[in-house]
Amino acid sequence: MRFTEHEMTRAMEAAAKSVLALRRANRRRDVEVVWAEMTRYQRYQVLDSLGDQVLPVLVALPDVEVAAGTRPTFTDAQVTAAVQEQMAAEGGGRLRRAVVLRARVALVQAALAGVPPRQDPDALVVPDHL
């Protein structure tokens, strides 16, 4: 799937916020407030730790037609297949692989939920002074 840079950024932020919401220290706080209070370096550390897990899967998702004003949608089977494809080189036992698979599928689905709706490229308005 070809995502724009903006869509990838929003997807990674959504994945990071879903992980932050699971931390014990943040369970009673609003995730948006926690994200806003983090320094740029702290955000980078969270995004960097998730990048190897989420970005290759987002790129490996199949191409789908996305109408303007809608988000790309993928079935659970498509997301699971993309995650399994990326996990092919990883070792570990059967139980560990099953747990990692479920966790990464949930993480990618959280990232996809954060992708903003596609903008209509024909509706782009360029100011006259440009």
C-alpha positions in Angstrom: 0.0 0.0 0.0 1.3 3.4 -0.8 0.7 5.8 2.1 1.7 9.4 2.0 4.2 10.7 4.5 1.4 12.4 6.5 -0.6 9.2 6.7 2.4 7.2 7.8 3.2 9.8 10.5 -0.3 9.8 11.8 -0.4 6.0 11.8 2.9 5.8 13.8 1.5 8.4 16.3 -1.6 6.3 16.7 0.4 3.2 17.3 2.6 5.0 19.8 -0.4 6.4 21.7 -1.9 3.0 21.9 1.3 1.7 23.5 1.4 4.7 25.9 -2.1 4.0 27.0 -1.1 0.5 28.2 1.6 1.7 30.5 0.7 1.5 34.1 1.7 5.1 34.8 -0.5 6.4 32.1 -3.7 4.3 32.7 -5.6 7.1 34.4 -4.4 9.9 32.3 -5.5 11.1 28.9 -3.1 9.8 26.2 -3.2 13.1 24.3 -2.0 14.9 27.4 0.8 12.4 28.0 1.9 12.7 24.3 1.8 16.5 24.5 3.9 16.5 27.8 6.6 14.3 26.2 9.8 15.9 24.9 10.7 15.5 21.2 13.4 13.0 22.2 11.0 10.9 24.3 8.6 10.8 21.3 11.4 9.8 19.0 12.4 6.9 21.3 8.8 5.5 21.4 8.4 5.9 17.6 11.8 4.4 16.9 11.0 1.4 19.0 7.8 0.8 17.0 9.2 1.6 13.6 10.7 -1.8 12.9 7.5 -3.5 13.8 4.9 -1.3 12.1 6.4 0.4 9.1 7.4 -2.8 7.1 3.9 -4.2 7.7 2.2 -1.0 6.5 4.3 -1.1 3.3 3.6 -4.8 2.8 -0.2 -4.3 2.9 -1.9 -4.9 -0.5 -2.9 -2.0 -2.7 -6.5 -1.0 -2.3 -8.5 1.7 -4.0 -9.2 4.5 -1.5 -12.0 7.0 -2.4 -11.5 10.6 -1.4 -12.7 11.3 2.1 -12.3 7.7 3.3 -9.6 5.7 5.0 -8.0 2.6 3.6 -9.5 -0.5 5.0 -8.0 -4.0 5.2 -9.4 -7.2 6.4 -8.0 -9.0 9.4 -6.6 -11.7 7.1 -4.7 -9.2 5.0 -3.2 -7.6 8.1 -2.3 -10.9 9.6 -0.7 -12.1 6.3 1.4 -9.0 6.1 2.6 -9.4 9.7 3.4 -13.0 9.2 5.4 -12.1 6.1 7.5 -9.7 8.1 7.9 -12.2 10.9 9.2 -15.0 8.7 12.9 -14.3 9.6 12.3 -14.1 13.3 13.0 -17.1 15.5 11.4 -18.3 18.7 9.0 -21.0 19.8 5.5 -21.6 18.6 3.9 -19.9 21.6 6.2 -16.8 21.4 5.5 -16.4 17.7 1.7 -16.7 18.3 1.8 -14.0 21.0 4.0 -11.7 18.9 1.7 -12.2 15.9 -1.4 -11.2 17.9 0.4 -8.2 19.5 1.7 -6.9 16.1 -1.6 -7.4 14.4 -3.3 -5.3 17.2 -0.5 -2.7 16.9 -0.9 -2.4 13.1 -4.7 -2.2 13.4 -4.3 0.6 15.9 -1.9 2.4 13.5 -4.4 2.0 10.6 -7.2 3.4 12.8 -5.0 6.6 13.1 -4.7 7.1 9.3 -6.6 10.2 8.3 -9.1 10.1 5.5 -7.7 10.7 2.0 -7.9 14.1 0.6 -9.3 14.7 -2.9 -6.4 15.7 -5.0 -8.7 17.7 -7.4 -9.9 19.8 -4.5 -6.4 21.2 -3.9 -6.7 25.0 -3.9 -3.6 27.0 -4.8 -3.6 30.6 -3.8 -3.3 33.1 -6.6 -0.1 34.7 -5.2 1.9 31.5 -5.8 
